[in-house]
Amino acid sequence: MEQVEFVVVGCGPAGGVAAREASRAGVRTVVLEKDSTVGAKRVCAAGLRPGFCATFDLPRAIVHCDTPRLALFDPAGKEYELAIVPGHTTTREELDGTIGDLARTDGADIRTSSLFRGLRREGNRLLIDYADLKSGEHKTIATQNVFFAQGSTAKLEDTELAYPQWQNGLVTTLQYRVYLDRPAAAVAYTSLEMHYFATLDGRMTVAWMFPKRDHLAIGLGVMGKMAGAQLREELDRFTDRVRARLYPAATFTTKLEGHLLYGGAPRPAVAVPGAMVGGTAAGLVDATNGEGIYEAAMSGRFAADAVSASRAQPHRAYQRYGTALKNRFYSRLRHRAELMRYLECKPSRYSALFDQLGKSARFVDLLQREDHERTLGDKAFLYGQALRFAARTFHG
Ligand SMILES: Cc1cc2nc3c(=O)[nH]c(=O)nc-3n(C[C@H](O)[C@H](O)[C@H](O)COP(=O)(O)OP(=O)(O)OC[C@H]3O[C@@H](n4cnc5c(N)ncnc54)[C@H](O)[C@@H]3O)c2cc1C
């Protein structure tokens, strides 16, 4: 039977970065990716954090627009403008495709059209079963460590990584790529827009407009399930509002795409002997805005570090990974999931929060940072802001 040191399941940002960095460190790595082309089918607004390309050693050429402006819209449609450290936009074809190409250059064996089917334990090794969708054959690889990075559709229920609350955190999303016959208003190409409002049936939704070189990504997500026709109607209503502001006179064509996202608290168990889970499959998504590419890529880095640092004792990799991941992201992501559930209870809470953010550049700046990047003074400041927000919204 084929045997490798490290198997990665899924070649999104989490799996791609894990494969690239593990291979670079000399670890023999195989990636199983179900799609025939890496990144071709990913549905995403693809907003990137400031410095993303430098952090993950990616060419700037994948950046479509630099976005120094964040515009938040409350449930009444009022706009709050925040100055942020400029983020960027790209497309997932380019992002995932580029990471995949670089991983191959660094020696990773990326097997496309390879669908992960299951995991078995045999002594101290793992047997990974997958289907080769081109030949129709069922295949098995033996490995010492596997990194699960299949995104929101990860089926881990039958493993020790199972999380019964997972289904409750799933978000249904739908997005248009809008191709215009002439440019939209200039402000569209420097802004990330996030809108928070109630759907016709009273559920809170998060919607966005993110600019790209040749199109605008306009989409929305709702917690749980929503019938396709209803979701499409909501998206059409939202798109009409964006059109009225940003491209009233343009003619356009659209491409519709949809996928599941996760918007709950992170998965409690992310590492068991031999197996680690990262990216969206680990629930590493900021529930307030759907951001998860950075977290996914960073989890891939942690997995690669853990495997390469534990080559003499591969059974230790999972502990190293679990500790790094939880220390880095869990506190913030749990708070974001709680904040989102609190905001969703009353529309006026969004306005109160955005108003507070609009008045304090420091508050905005600190919210963009991880816990470990904050000083004691920063934490005290945030605590004060949280108390102020709670006092303003508790009764209102
Ligand atoms: C509509 C939408 C908009 C978003 N916008 C943003 C944004 O602007 N900024 C941001 O930071 N985040 C955004 N996100 C979140 C972002 O997409 C995720 O955080 C990110 O994709 C997570 O990367 P990942 O590698 O964990 O998983 P994914 O990107 O989902 O990749 C998983 C990979 O695994 C493969 N796979 C799945 N099952 C199997 C299997 N059984 N066998 C083999 N391969 C498999 C898939 O084909 C895929 O290539 C958005 C998400 C959605 C749905």
The ligand as a MOL file (V3000), in Angstrom:
LIG
                    3D

  0  0  0     0  0            999 V3000
M  V30 BEGIN CTAB
M  V30 COUNTS 53 58 0 0 0
M  V30 BEGIN ATOM
M  V30 1 C -20.3020 33.2510 -0.1560 0
M  V30 2 C -19.0830 33.2740 0.7070 0
M  V30 3 C -18.3320 34.4290 0.8210 0
M  V30 4 C -17.1650 34.4510 1.5970 0
M  V30 5 N -16.4080 35.5760 1.6240 0
M  V30 6 C -15.2510 35.5940 2.3240 0
M  V30 7 C -14.4010 36.7390 2.2980 0
M  V30 8 O -14.6710 37.7360 1.6310 0
M  V30 9 N -13.2450 36.7050 3.0200 0
M  V30 10 C -12.8960 35.6330 3.7600 0
M  V30 11 O -11.8500 35.6580 4.4170 0
M  V30 12 N -13.6730 34.5350 3.7910 0
M  V30 13 C -14.8300 34.4900 3.0810 0
M  V30 14 N -15.6100 33.3660 3.0870 0
M  V30 15 C -15.1790 32.2230 3.8910 0
M  V30 16 C -14.1250 31.4410 3.1210 0
M  V30 17 O -14.6620 30.9970 1.9160 0
M  V30 18 C -13.6590 30.2610 3.9570 0
M  V30 19 O -13.2550 30.7290 5.2170 0
M  V30 20 C -12.4740 29.5650 3.2970 0
M  V30 21 O -12.8630 29.0840 2.0370 0
M  V30 22 C -12.0140 28.4040 4.1490 0
M  V30 23 O -10.9990 27.7060 3.4700 0
M  V30 24 P -10.8250 26.1400 3.6800 0
M  V30 25 O -9.5530 25.7970 3.0210 0
M  V30 26 O -11.0330 25.7980 5.0850 0
M  V30 27 O -12.0810 25.4660 2.9150 0
M  V30 28 P -12.6060 25.6300 1.4350 0
M  V30 29 O -12.1210 26.8690 0.8180 0
M  V30 30 O -14.0630 25.3930 1.5030 0
M  V30 31 O -11.9080 24.4360 0.6590 0
M  V30 32 C -12.2720 23.1160 0.8750 0
M  V30 33 C -11.7040 22.2740 -0.2520 0
M  V30 34 O -11.9460 20.9020 0.0580 0
M  V30 35 C -12.4470 20.2410 -1.0820 0
M  V30 36 N -13.2450 19.0990 -0.6080 0
M  V30 37 C -14.4430 19.1190 0.0320 0
M  V30 38 N -14.8430 17.8620 0.3240 0
M  V30 39 C -13.8750 17.0330 -0.1320 0
M  V30 40 C -13.7090 15.6230 -0.1200 0
M  V30 41 N -14.6150 14.8070 0.4320 0
M  V30 42 N -12.6000 15.1040 -0.6910 0
M  V30 43 C -11.6570 15.9190 -1.2510 0
M  V30 44 N -11.7650 17.2730 -1.2890 0
M  V30 45 C -12.8520 17.8130 -0.7250 0
M  V30 46 C -13.2680 21.3070 -1.7970 0
M  V30 47 O -13.4550 20.9900 -3.1570 0
M  V30 48 C -12.3970 22.5410 -1.5810 0
M  V30 49 O -11.4280 22.7020 -2.5770 0
M  V30 50 C -16.7730 33.2970 2.3070 0
M  V30 51 C -17.5340 32.1320 2.1890 0
M  V30 52 C -18.6670 32.1050 1.4010 0
M  V30 53 C -19.4630 30.8240 1.2600 0
M  V30 END ATOM
M  V30 BEGIN BOND
M  V30 1 1 1 2
M  V30 2 1 2 3
M  V30 3 2 2 52
M  V30 4 2 3 4
M  V30 5 1 4 5
M  V30 6 1 4 50
M  V30 7 2 5 6
M  V30 8 1 6 7
M  V30 9 1 6 13
M  V30 10 2 7 8
M  V30 11 1 7 9
M  V30 12 1 9 10
M  V30 13 2 10 11
M  V30 14 1 10 12
M  V30 15 2 12 13
M  V30 16 1 13 14
M  V30 17 1 14 15
M  V30 18 1 14 50
M  V30 19 1 15 16
M  V30 20 1 16 17
M  V30 21 1 16 18
M  V30 22 1 18 19
M  V30 23 1 18 20
M  V30 24 1 20 21
M  V30 25 1 20 22
M  V30 26 1 22 23
M  V30 27 1 23 24
M  V30 28 2 24 25
M  V30 29 1 24 26
M  V30 30 1 24 27
M  V30 31 1 27 28
M  V30 32 2 28 29
M  V30 33 1 28 30
M  V30 34 1 28 31
M  V30 35 1 31 32
M  V30 36 1 32 33
M  V30 37 1 33 34
M  V30 38 1 33 48
M  V30 39 1 34 35
M  V30 40 1 35 36
M  V30 41 1 35 46
M  V30 42 1 36 37
M  V30 43 1 36 45
M  V30 44 2 37 38
M  V30 45 1 38 39
M  V30 46 1 39 40
M  V30 47 2 39 45
M  V30 48 1 40 41
M  V30 49 2 40 42
M  V30 50 1 42 43
M  V30 51 2 43 44
M  V30 52 1 44 45
M  V30 53 1 46 47
M  V30 54 1 46 48
M  V30 55 1 48 49
M  V30 56 2 50 51
M  V30 57 1 51 52
M  V30 58 1 52 53
M  V30 END BOND
M  V30 END CTAB
M  END
